[in-house]
């Protein structure tokens, strides 16, 4: 009986647009961060925008994006930008928008004094809801419950000490973020713009040379392949090594590779061994590395 697998279908379109609310489980930390930020007083941030030029990103979203990133160990604005593409949690927070790293870094630097106080407010709420661990600030979304609004009472003295400690750790978080942005190291995960379209990506993968033949034996196909490779544009780089199965092995083919300055890896037919051949004389043994005489 053949095994039936769960269907993996990436091509069929949705009949209705998917909702970001379906992306994360109900108790996820990203939901907690968004819900808390929505209840903060952000008038000092929003009033500083003049309304001129293109529409800015909502400070609520950028604040939640920064806080969630820092709370989970992501400090670089470049990595936060990348997260809005390849992390479900970051995509949820950004509502499927993608602020670039310059926008994220500029927002942090512009509102640095306010962000320190706002982060402290979020962390104080998190501590009272038992989702905060101090030391190296860490939030645990698994502890968020439906009745989390019933905060535990804190003594005034304890609250002051806690606030001071939280503010010190917030300052450390913001300093790490600034250091990460000053380093400005690309995340090396982007692809060239000309390959972003699916059709171009597929066309660019692996195949550099093809040809049709009527030859019944693979041994006659290596030389035409070498000629095709030699005619390729210089941009991809020069072919220096060639890997083929035992059907291509012959003294003439090894010699032909030497003429094109290509090192072949051709196992001797029947040896059951694959090894790398240098260019030079060929013996009736599995390939060994040999120098050009």
C-alpha positions as CSV (number, residue, x, y, z in Angstrom):
1,X,0.0,0.0,0.0
2,X,1.4,3.4,-1.0
3,X,1.8,6.0,1.7
4,X,-0.4,9.1,1.5
5,X,1.3,12.2,2.7
6,X,-0.2,15.5,4.0
7,X,-0.5,17.7,0.9
8,X,2.1,20.4,0.6
9,X,0.6,22.9,-1.8
10,X,2.3,26.3,-2.3
11,X,0.7,27.1,-5.6
12,X,-3.1,27.3,-4.9
13,X,-4.3,30.8,-4.1
14,X,-6.4,31.5,-1.1
15,X,-10.1,32.1,-1.9
16,X,-10.1,34.8,0.8
17,X,-7.1,36.9,2.0
18,X,-5.5,35.3,5.1
19,X,-5.7,37.1,8.4
20,X,-2.6,37.9,10.4
21,X,-4.6,36.9,13.4
22,X,-4.4,33.3,12.2
23,X,-0.6,33.3,12.1
24,X,0.2,32.9,15.8
25,X,-1.2,30.9,18.7
26,X,-3.3,32.8,21.2
27,X,-0.7,32.9,23.9
28,X,2.3,34.0,21.8
29,X,4.6,36.7,23.2
30,X,4.3,38.8,20.0
31,X,0.5,39.1,20.8
32,X,1.3,40.3,24.3
33,X,3.8,42.9,23.1
34,X,1.3,44.3,20.5
35,X,-1.6,44.4,23.0
36,X,0.5,46.2,25.7
37,X,1.9,48.8,23.2
38,X,-1.6,49.5,21.9
39,X,-2.5,50.7,25.4
40,X,0.5,53.0,26.0
41,X,0.3,56.7,25.6
42,X,2.3,57.4,22.5
43,X,1.1,61.0,21.9
44,X,4.6,62.4,22.4
45,X,5.8,60.2,19.5
46,X,2.9,60.7,17.1
47,X,2.6,64.5,17.6
48,X,6.2,65.0,16.4
49,X,5.3,63.9,12.8
50,X,4.5,66.9,10.6
51,X,2.2,65.1,8.1
52,X,4.4,66.1,5.1
53,X,5.8,63.7,2.6
54,X,5.0,60.0,2.3
55,X,3.0,58.3,5.0
56,X,5.2,57.2,7.9
57,X,5.0,53.9,9.6
58,X,2.8,53.9,12.8
59,X,5.0,54.4,15.9
60,X,2.9,51.7,17.6
61,X,4.2,49.1,15.1
62,X,7.8,50.3,15.2
63,X,7.8,50.4,19.0
64,X,6.4,46.8,19.2
65,X,8.9,45.6,16.6
66,X,11.9,47.1,18.4
67,X,10.7,45.8,21.8
68,X,10.0,42.3,20.6
69,X,13.3,42.1,18.8
70,X,15.3,43.3,21.8
71,X,13.4,41.0,24.2
72,X,14.2,38.0,22.0
73,X,17.9,38.9,21.3
74,X,17.5,40.6,17.9
75,X,19.3,44.0,18.1
76,X,20.4,44.8,14.5
77,X,18.0,46.9,12.5
78,X,19.0,44.9,9.4
79,X,17.9,41.7,11.2
80,X,14.7,43.3,12.3
81,X,13.9,44.3,8.7
82,X,14.7,40.7,7.6
83,X,12.5,39.4,10.3
84,X,9.5,41.1,8.8
85,X,10.0,38.9,5.8
86,X,11.0,35.5,7.2
87,X,9.7,35.4,10.8
88,X,6.0,34.8,11.4
89,X,6.1,36.7,14.7
90,X,7.8,39.8,13.2
91,X,5.4,39.7,10.2
92,X,2.5,39.7,12.7
93,X,3.8,42.6,14.6
94,X,4.5,44.6,11.4
95,X,1.1,43.7,10.0
96,X,2.8,42.3,6.9
97,X,4.5,45.6,6.2
98,X,8.3,45.8,5.8
99,X,10.0,48.9,7.2
100,X,13.6,49.0,6.0
101,X,16.6,49.0,8.4
102,X,17.2,52.7,8.0
103,X,13.7,53.5,9.0
104,X,13.9,51.3,12.1
105,X,17.3,52.7,13.1
106,X,16.2,56.3,12.6
107,X,13.1,55.8,14.7
108,X,15.1,54.4,17.5
109,X,17.6,57.2,17.5
110,X,15.0,59.9,17.0
111,X,12.9,58.8,20.0
112,X,15.7,57.3,22.2
113,X,14.7,59.2,25.4
114,X,11.0,58.3,25.0
115,X,11.8,54.7,24.1
116,X,13.7,54.1,27.4
117,X,10.6,55.1,29.4
118,X,8.2,53.2,27.2
119,X,10.3,50.0,27.3
120,X,10.4,50.3,31.1
121,X,6.6,50.6,31.2
122,X,6.2,47.5,29.1
123,X,8.6,45.6,31.3
124,X,6.9,46.7,34.5
125,X,3.6,45.4,33.2
126,X,5.3,42.2,32.1
127,X,6.8,41.7,35.5
128,X,3.5,42.1,37.2
129,X,2.0,39.6,34.7
130,X,4.8,37.2,35.5
131,X,6.2,37.0,32.0
132,X,9.5,38.8,32.8
133,X,12.9,37.5,34.0
134,X,15.5,40.1,34.9
135,X,19.2,39.8,34.5
136,X,19.4,39.4,30.7
137,X,15.9,40.6,29.9
138,X,13.8,37.7,28.8
139,X,10.0,37.3,28.3
140,X,8.1,34.1,28.4
141,X,5.0,34.1,26.4
142,X,3.8,30.8,27.6
143,X,2.8,32.3,31.0
144,X,0.4,34.8,29.5
145,X,-3.2,34.0,30.5
146,X,-6.6,35.4,29.7
147,X,-7.0,37.0,33.2
148,X,-3.5,38.5,33.1
149,X,-4.9,42.0,33.7
150,X,-5.2,41.2,37.4
151,X,-1.8,42.5,38.4
152,X,-0.2,41.6,41.7
153,X,0.1,44.4,44.2
154,X,3.6,45.8,44.7
155,X,4.9,47.7,47.6
156,X,6.0,51.3,46.7
157,X,9.6,50.5,47.8
158,X,9.8,47.3,45.8
159,X,8.3,49.0,42.8
160,X,10.9,51.8,42.9
161,X,13.7,49.3,43.1
162,X,12.3,47.2,40.3
163,X,11.8,50.3,38.1
164,X,15.4,51.4,38.6
165,X,16.7,47.9,37.7
166,X,14.5,47.7,34.6
167,X,15.6,51.1,33.4
168,X,19.2,50.1,33.8
169,X,18.6,47.0,31.7
170,X,16.6,49.0,29.1
171,X,19.6,51.3,28.7
172,X,21.8,48.3,28.2
173,X,19.4,46.9,25.5
174,X,19.4,50.2,23.6
175,X,23.2,50.4,23.8
176,X,23.4,47.0,22.2
177,X,21.0,48.0,19.5
178,X,23.1,51.1,18.7
179,X,26.3,49.0,18.6
180,X,24.7,46.5,16.3
181,X,23.6,49.3,13.9
182,X,27.0,51.0,14.0
183,X,28.6,47.8,12.9
184,X,26.1,47.9,10.0
185,X,26.9,44.3,8.9
186,X,24.7,43.0,6.1
187,X,22.9,39.8,7.0
188,X,24.0,38.1,3.8
189,X,20.6,36.7,3.2
190,X,19.4,38.9,0.4
191,X,19.6,37.8,-3.2
192,X,20.4,39.9,-6.3
193,X,17.4,41.9,-7.5
194,X,17.6,40.3,-10.9
195,X,17.0,36.9,-9.4
196,X,14.0,37.9,-7.2
197,X,11.4,36.8,-9.7
198,X,10.7,33.0,-9.5
199,X,11.2,32.4,-13.2
200,X,14.6,34.0,-13.2
201,X,15.7,32.1,-10.1
202,X,14.7,28.8,-11.6
203,X,16.5,29.6,-14.9
204,X,19.7,30.5,-13.0
205,X,20.0,27.3,-10.9
206,X,22.9,25.0,-11.8
207,X,22.5,24.3,-15.5
208,X,25.4,26.0,-17.4
209,X,25.6,23.9,-20.5
210,X,23.5,21.4,-22.5
211,X,23.7,19.6,-25.8
212,X,22.0,16.9,-27.8
213,X,23.8,13.8,-29.1
214,X,23.3,10.6,-30.9
215,X,26.4,8.9,-29.4
216,X,25.5,5.7,-27.5
217,X,28.5,6.0,-25.2
218,X,29.1,8.7,-22.6
219,X,32.9,8.6,-23.3
220,X,32.3,10.6,-26.5
221,X,30.3,13.3,-24.6
222,X,33.0,14.8,-22.4
223,X,35.0,16.6,-25.1
224,X,31.9,18.4,-26.5
225,X,31.0,19.4,-22.9
226,X,34.5,20.9,-22.4
227,X,34.1,22.9,-25.6
228,X,30.7,24.2,-24.5
229,X,32.1,25.2,-21.1
230,X,35.0,27.0,-22.7
231,X,32.5,29.1,-24.7
232,X,30.6,30.3,-21.6
233,X,30.7,34.0,-20.7
234,X,33.5,35.0,-18.4
235,X,31.1,36.5,-15.7
236,X,30.2,33.2,-14.0
237,X,33.9,32.3,-13.7
238,X,36.2,29.7,-15.2
239,X,35.5,26.0,-14.8
240,X,38.4,24.4,-13.0
241,X,37.0,21.0,-11.9
242,X,34.7,18.4,-13.5
243,X,32.8,15.6,-11.8
244,X,31.4,12.7,-13.9
245,X,30.5,9.1,-13.4
246,X,32.6,6.1,-14.5
247,X,30.9,6.0,-18.0
248,X,33.0,9.1,-19.0
249,X,36.4,7.6,-17.9
250,X,39.1,7.2,-20.6
251,X,42.7,8.2,-21.0
252,X,41.6,10.5,-23.9
253,X,39.0,12.3,-21.7
254,X,41.5,12.9,-18.9
255,X,44.0,14.3,-21.4
256,X,41.3,16.5,-22.9
257,X,40.6,17.9,-19.4
258,X,44.3,18.7,-19.1
259,X,44.2,20.6,-22.4
260,X,41.4,22.8,-20.9
261,X,43.1,23.2,-17.5
262,X,40.2,21.3,-15.9
263,X,40.8,18.8,-13.1
264,X,38.5,15.8,-13.6
265,X,37.1,13.4,-11.0
266,X,36.4,10.3,-13.0
267,X,36.2,6.9,-11.3
268,X,37.7,4.0,-13.3
269,X,34.8,1.8,-14.5
270,X,34.3,-1.2,-12.3
271,X,36.4,0.0,-9.5
272,X,33.5,1.2,-7.3
273,X,35.8,4.0,-6.1
274,X,35.5,7.7,-6.9
275,X,38.7,9.7,-6.5
276,X,40.1,12.9,-7.9
277,X,42.4,12.6,-11.0
278,X,45.2,14.9,-11.7
279,X,46.2,15.6,-15.2
280,X,48.8,13.3,-16.7
281,X,49.2,9.6,-17.6
282,X,46.3,7.2,-16.9
283,X,46.7,3.7,-15.5
284,X,44.1,1.0,-15.2
285,X,43.5,1.7,-11.6
286,X,41.1,3.9,-9.6
287,X,42.1,7.6,-10.2
288,X,44.9,9.0,-8.2
289,X,46.1,12.6,-8.3
290,X,48.9,13.0,-10.9
291,X,50.9,15.9,-12.1
292,X,51.1,17.1,-15.7
293,X,54.5,15.7,-17.0
